[in-house]
Amino acid sequence: MPTSVRKNLEKLLAELQTRDPEIKGVAIARKDGLLIAENIRTDIDKDILAAMAASIFVIGSKSSKELTGGTLKRILIENENGKIVLSEIANGMLIIAVVNHDANIGLLFMELERISRDIEEVVK
């Protein structure tokens, strides 16, 4: 991916974090686990995050299709320390958001849908 596209994606991710301070980190990865862009403010290993998120999403997609016949939209992982949301976006990419435990998840879903459209415009 060209450096200019990556920089534009990282700018979008930074703007998302400005709008929602509950987001500790946000990244874009391919479904094969390759990290494309990120804006992560914690000590999370970015490459491991991308690889694990891709694996989880692929398994979730297969499970969704096999068990319900539907297409997976997103996955929410929640524990006592926070939440991770994985959503599919354009061109076989995923957006990954790591948020505080008390984050407004409905607002986060809306923000992720909005930024997904912006990302699609950048990677066209």
C-alpha distance (Angstrom), angle and dihedral (degrees) to the residues before:
residue distance angle dihedral
M1 . . .
P2 3.82 . .
T3 3.80 116.6 .
S4 3.82 91.7 -121.5
V5 3.81 91.3 56.7
R6 3.82 91.2 47.6
K7 3.82 90.8 50.4
N8 3.82 91.0 50.1
L9 3.80 90.3 49.9
E10 3.80 91.9 49.2
K11 3.81 89.4 49.9
L12 3.81 89.8 54.2
L13 3.80 90.4 49.4
A14 3.82 91.7 50.2
E15 3.81 90.2 50.4
L16 3.80 89.8 51.3
Q17 3.80 90.8 54.0
T18 3.79 90.1 49.0
R19 3.81 90.3 54.8
D20 3.81 93.2 46.8
P21 3.81 114.2 33.7
E22 3.82 91.0 -175.3
I23 3.81 88.3 75.2
K24 3.81 110.1 98.1
G25 3.76 93.5 -178.0
V26 3.77 142.4 -7.2
A27 3.78 130.1 -167.4
I28 3.78 142.9 173.7
A29 3.78 118.2 -139.1
R30 3.76 138.5 170.0
K31 3.79 118.6 -112.8
D32 3.80 88.5 -108.1
G33 3.82 88.9 63.2
L34 3.80 99.8 -103.5
L35 3.80 112.1 143.3
I36 3.82 112.6 -126.0
A37 3.82 104.0 174.9
E38 3.78 137.4 -13.5
N39 3.76 146.9 178.8
I40 3.78 106.1 -168.3
R41 3.79 120.5 164.9
T42 3.79 97.9 -172.1
D43 3.78 135.3 66.3
I44 3.81 92.3 -94.5
D45 3.81 112.5 139.6
K46 3.80 100.3 -114.4
D47 3.79 96.5 -156.0
I48 3.80 93.3 49.2
L49 3.81 89.9 47.8
A50 3.82 91.1 53.4
A51 3.81 94.1 45.6
M52 3.81 95.1 46.7
A53 3.80 93.4 44.2
A54 3.80 91.0 52.0
S55 3.80 92.1 49.4
I56 3.80 92.6 48.2
F57 3.79 92.3 47.5
V58 3.80 94.1 48.9
I59 3.82 91.3 50.4
G60 3.80 90.7 45.2
S61 3.81 91.1 50.1
K62 3.78 92.2 51.4
S63 3.81 91.3 46.8
S64 3.79 92.5 48.2
K65 3.78 92.9 50.0
E66 3.80 94.3 44.3
L67 3.80 97.5 44.0
T68 3.80 102.9 35.3
G69 3.78 105.2 12.0
G70 3.80 88.8 -124.9
T71 3.77 135.0 121.2
L72 3.80 116.4 -107.6
K73 3.82 115.0 -117.8
R74 3.79 102.8 179.7
I75 3.77 145.7 -19.1
L76 3.80 125.2 -137.5
I77 3.80 118.6 -158.8
E78 3.79 115.0 -171.0
N79 3.79 133.4 -176.7
E80 3.79 136.9 155.3
N81 3.83 92.1 -81.1
G82 3.78 101.9 46.7
K83 3.77 149.1 -57.0
I84 3.78 136.2 -84.2
V85 3.80 121.0 -155.3
L86 3.79 122.0 -164.3
S87 3.81 119.0 -168.6
E88 3.77 131.4 172.7
I89 3.79 116.6 -122.4
A90 3.81 135.9 172.6
N91 3.78 126.5 -32.7
G92 3.80 97.3 10.3
M93 3.78 94.3 -55.6
L94 3.79 130.8 135.9
I95 3.77 131.0 -145.1
I96 3.79 113.6 -145.9
A97 3.80 122.4 -163.6
V98 3.80 124.6 -172.4
V99 3.80 110.6 -164.1
N100 3.79 141.4 174.5
H101 3.79 116.5 -89.8
D102 3.81 94.4 -109.5
A103 3.82 95.1 48.6
N104 3.82 117.2 134.8
I105 3.79 98.7 -107.5
G106 3.82 95.2 -167.5
L107 3.78 90.7 55.4
L108 3.79 90.1 46.3
F109 3.81 91.5 52.9
M110 3.81 89.8 51.7
E111 3.81 92.1 48.4
L112 3.81 91.7 48.7
E113 3.80 91.5 51.2
R114 3.80 90.5 50.0
I115 3.79 94.9 48.1
S116 3.81 89.8 45.9
R117 3.80 89.2 63.2
D118 3.81 90.4 48.4
I119 3.79 90.7 49.9
E120 3.78 91.2 51.2
E121 3.82 88.9 56.2
V122 3.81 92.3 50.9
V123 3.82 96.0 49.2
K124 3.84 97.0 44.3
